[in-house]
Amino acid sequence: MSKAEKFIEDCTRNCSNAIQSYDGDCNPCIIHKPWLTPDQALRAVEIEREETIDNIVEWLKKNATYTHPRKGTKECIINIAQLKNDLKDE
């Protein structure tokens, strides 16, 4: 479960909205449907974005390197810290 999915699950457990419905015998009854506020939905999107950025950064740390031909050392081909900041600012 992603962090955003967990956030949504945690919020919908605590929030509900009463809706008039009908039972199997067509009698009116009140049911409660889970819901998120617009602010909570936006926060879930922010959480998912942060998690995606973290996944990209981790992938780059493992894969965006090359071995220097003379030194024989592995070097990163991009500044990962700067990239992470740039992605978060977008």
C-alpha positions in Angstrom: 0.0 0.0 0.0 1.4 3.4 -1.0 1.7 6.3 1.5 -1.1 8.1 -0.3 -3.4 5.0 -0.2 -2.7 4.7 3.5 -3.5 8.4 4.1 -6.8 8.0 2.2 -7.7 4.9 4.2 -6.9 6.6 7.5 -9.0 9.6 6.6 -12.0 7.8 5.3 -12.2 5.7 8.4 -12.8 8.9 10.4 -15.0 10.8 8.0 -18.4 9.9 6.7 -21.3 11.5 5.1 -24.9 10.5 5.8 -26.9 9.7 2.7 -30.6 8.8 2.5 -31.1 5.5 0.8 -33.6 2.6 0.7 -33.3 -0.8 2.2 -34.3 -4.0 0.4 -38.0 -3.4 1.2 -37.9 0.1 -0.2 -38.0 1.7 3.3 -36.0 4.9 3.7 -32.8 4.5 5.8 -29.6 6.5 6.4 -26.3 5.0 5.2 -22.9 6.5 5.7 -20.4 6.7 2.8 -16.7 7.5 3.3 -15.4 10.7 1.8 -12.4 12.9 1.7 -12.3 16.7 1.9 -10.7 18.5 -1.0 -7.7 19.4 1.2 -7.3 15.7 2.2 -7.5 14.7 -1.5 -4.8 17.3 -2.4 -2.6 16.0 0.4 -2.9 12.5 -0.9 -1.7 13.7 -4.3 1.2 15.5 -2.6 2.2 12.3 -0.7 2.1 10.3 -3.9 4.2 12.8 -5.7 6.8 12.8 -2.9 6.9 9.0 -3.0 7.4 9.0 -6.7 10.3 11.5 -6.4 11.9 9.3 -3.8 11.5 6.2 -6.0 13.1 8.1 -8.9 16.0 9.3 -6.8 16.6 5.8 -5.4 16.6 4.3 -9.0 19.1 7.0 -10.1 21.4 6.3 -7.1 21.6 2.7 -8.3 21.7 3.2 -12.0 23.0 6.7 -12.9 26.7 5.9 -12.4 29.6 5.1 -14.6 33.1 3.8 -14.0 35.9 6.3 -14.6 38.2 4.8 -17.3 41.4 5.8 -15.6 40.5 6.0 -11.9 38.3 2.8 -11.9 35.9 4.5 -9.5 32.2 4.8 -9.9 30.9 8.3 -10.2 27.4 9.7 -10.3 26.6 11.3 -13.7 24.1 13.8 -12.1 23.8 15.8 -8.9 21.1 13.7 -7.2 20.5 16.1 -4.3 20.0 19.0 -6.7 17.7 16.9 -8.9 15.6 16.0 -5.8 15.2 19.6 -4.8 14.3 20.7 -8.4 11.7 18.0 -8.7 10.1 19.0 -5.3 10.0 22.6 -6.4 8.1 21.9 -9.6 
